[in-house]
Amino acid sequence: MTTRASAGLLRLAQDTALAAGDLAARRRAEGVQVAATKSSPEDVVTLADRETESLIRGLLADARPDDGFFGEESATTRGTSGLTWVVDPIDGTVNYLYGFPAWAVSIAVVEGDPDPATWTTLAGAVYSPTGGELFTAAVGEGSWLGERRLQVPAAAPLSLALLGTGFSYRAAERERQADVVRGLIGRVRDIRRIGSAALDLCSVAAGRLDLYYERGLNPWDHAAGALVAREAGARVGGFGSDLEGVDLLMAGAPDLYRACEPVLAKLFVEFMIDAKA
């Protein structure tokens, strides 16, 4: 796809994320209502999640009716253009529910089937309304925070690295993830758990985290953020590959990624080998 085409897709992703973020922020100010739960009672869906995804879906369909759509809160549709929009209307819904500011709208457009192991992400936008921050990236064109181009800093040694991670909504798996953290915490500077995979990945791009890892993510959680991190110079992948892995997603400066990967692999085998997502 040409640079001009990717730029047009990026503008659409950006404009749609801004409109969706403004709607979600208004609904947060009005008061949040839980609509349903998903994988566990802790895994909530708010009415705003559904309304925001509906807005995004409508705006994208109006602009590009032949594209597919793959979102968290509604049915997947296959288009005829070869492009699919991968959407998380509110990434960090529990943060959103409690009024914690770390939540974002995440919109990416990919070429190929709606499968992160095979698609190519062309453009993406992650918008944090509470922070007033818009992260954007287009393939081959770099990553941006507003007007500032992002570049992953030189790798810190593992012992001085600030890591980010996330946890499952299932209590038994969360306990095993805590064991992994316990085995890792003494080998790094510190660990943060922010609650939004999209913002964690953008934080790697912006130098706010040195490395991020999380197990059991869905494609809409990381489609846009992974592109932002990669275009800023991060290595993004799973154990033993550069694919955005289902079992474990990692992102960080390439040297730090290589140093951390065997440490995490050993801990995951030790504590989570039977904890398949």
N, C-alpha and C positions, 0 to 999 in steps of 0.2 A: 504494500500500500504506500502511496506517495506521502511525502512530508506534508503537503498541502491537505490531503485527505485526513491525516492524523490530526493536524491542527484544527480542522473543522470539527472532528469528533471530540477533541479536547475542549473546545469552546462549549460544545453542547453539554458535555459532562460537567464542566465548571458551572455554567449557568443553571443547570438543573439542580446541582448540589446546593447552590446558594438559595434557590427558591425553596427547595425542600427543607433546608436547615432553618430558614426563616419561619416556615410553617411549624416545624417541630418545636422551635423555641417559643413560639406563641402558645402552643398547646401546653408546653411545660409550665409557662407562667400562669395558665388558667387552671392548672391542676391535672395530675395524671391519673388515668383510670386503667386498671389492669383488665385486659380483654380475655386472656386465656393463659394457660401454662403449656409448656411443651415437654421437654425431656424429663423434667422434675418440677416439683412445686416452686423451686427457686428460679426456674427458667421461665421468665414471664414475657408476655407480649402485651403491649399497651395499645389502646385505641389509636394513639398517635403513630405507633409503628405502622399500623395498617393504613391510616389516612395518608401518611407521608409516602409510603410506597405507592399508593394509588395515584398520588400527584405525580411522582416520578415516572411511573409507567405511562400515564397520560401524556405528559410533556414529551417523552421520548417517542411514543407512538405517533404523536402529531408531527414531529420533526422527521422521523425515519420509520415509516410504517412497515417496511420490509424487514426490519431487524428483529432478532429474537430477544427474549427477556428471561432472565434467570435471577429471581429475587428471593429474599428470605420469607416473605409473608404472603406470597401469592403463587399461582400456578406458573410453571415454566412453559414458555411458548417458543417454538422454533420458527425462525424467519426464513426468508429466501435469499437474503443478501450475503450470507456467510458470516455476518456479524451478530454478536449477542451482547446485550447489556447485563452486567452482573452487579447486583444492587443490594446493599444493606441500608435500609432507610434510617435506622438508628443503631449504630454499632456501639455497644455499651448500654444496653437497655436498662440494666439494673442500676447503673450510675444515673441514668436519666430518671428512673423512678424515684430515686432518693434525692435528686437535686445535686448530685455530685457532678462537677463540670466536665469530666472526661467522657464525652460521647460525641459521635460524629456521624455525618452522612457520608457513605462510601459508594462511589459510582465508577465502574470501569467498563470499557468496551473491549471485547476480545474477538479475535478471528478464529473460527473453527467451532467445533462442538463445545457445549457447555461442560467441559471436563478440564480442570487445571493441569492434568498431566499431558494434554495434547494441544490446548489452545495457545495462542500468542496474544498477550495483552497489548493493545495498541495505545490506549490512553486511559487516564484515570484521574479522579479528583476526590479528595477527602476534605470535608469542610467541618470545622469545629466552631459552631455558632457561639458557644460560651467564651471561647478564646479569640473569636474573630479571626481565625487562621484558616487559610485555604492552601492546601498542598495539592500540587498538580504535577503530572508527568506525561510525556508522550514518548513512545519508543524511539530511541536514538536521539532524543532532543533534550535530555536532562530532566532534572526535578527542580521544583520551585516551591518556595513558601512565599506567597504573594509575588513580589518582584525580585526576591532574593534567590539566586541559584544555590542549590544545596549540594554539598560535597561531604561524603562520609570522612571524618577525620582519620588520620593515621591510626593504625591499630594500637591500642594500649595492651600491655602484657595482661594475661588473664587475671593475675592477682590484683590488678588495678582497674579492672573492667567493671562498669556498672551494667548489670543485666536486667532485662525485663522478661516477664513471663505471665501466664494466665492459668486459670484452673477450670476444671470441668464443673458442670452443674450437678454431677452425680457424686454423692458424698463419698462412696467407697473409692472412686478413682481420685478424688481430691486428696484423700489421705495418702495415697501412693505418690501423688505429685508433691505433697509436702515432704515425703521422704527424699525425693529427688532434690528438692530445695535444701533440705538439711545436709545432704551430702555435698552440695555445691557451695553453700554460703560461706564456708571457711576458705574457699579457694579464690574468691573474687572480692572486689571492693564492697559490693552490696547488690541486692536484688530488689526490684520494684515490681509491684503488681497493680497496674493502672486500671485495667478492666475494659480496654478497647483495643483489639488487635490492630485495627486500622491505624489508630493513633500511635501504638507501640512501633509499628513499622515506619511510620513517618518520623517518629522520634529517633530511630536509628539514622534515617537520612539527615536529620537536622543536628545530629551529634548530641542529643539529649540522653540517649542510651547507646552503649557500645555494642551490645548484642541483644537480640530478642529471640526467645524460643517459646513455642507452645505446641501442645499436642491436641489433636482432635478438632481442629478448626474446620469450618465450612468454607466453600469457595468464596462466598460473598464477604466473609470476614476479611479476607486478605487480598482479593484481586487487585484493588486499586493501590492499597498500601504497599504491596510487594513490588509493584512497578515503581512507585516513588522511591523506595529503598534501593532497588536495583539501578535505576537511572542516576542515583546519587553516588553510585560506586560500591554499594554493598553486594556481597554475595548472598543470594537468597536461595534456599533449597531445603532438602531433607537429608537424612543420613545417607551418605554415599552418592548423592546425585544433586543436580542443580534444578530438579523439578520442585515445585511447591508441594512438598510431600503431605500425604494424609496423616501418617503416623506422627510426624514431627516437622514443624516448620521452623527454620532458623534464618536469621538475617544479621549480618554484621560485616565489618571490614574483613576482607578475605583472609588476612593473616590470623586475626582473632578467631574467625570462623574455624579455620583449620586447627587452631589450638584447642578450642572448646569442644569441637565435635566428638573426639574420642572420649573426653571426660563425660559428656552427656550420654553418649552411647552406652558407656559402662554403667552409669547410674540407672538409665532406663531399663537395661537388661536386668539389673539387680532388683529393681523395685517394681517394674511395670510390665514384665514380659507377658503376664497373663491378663493385662488390663487393656485389651483391644478396644479402640473407640468404636 
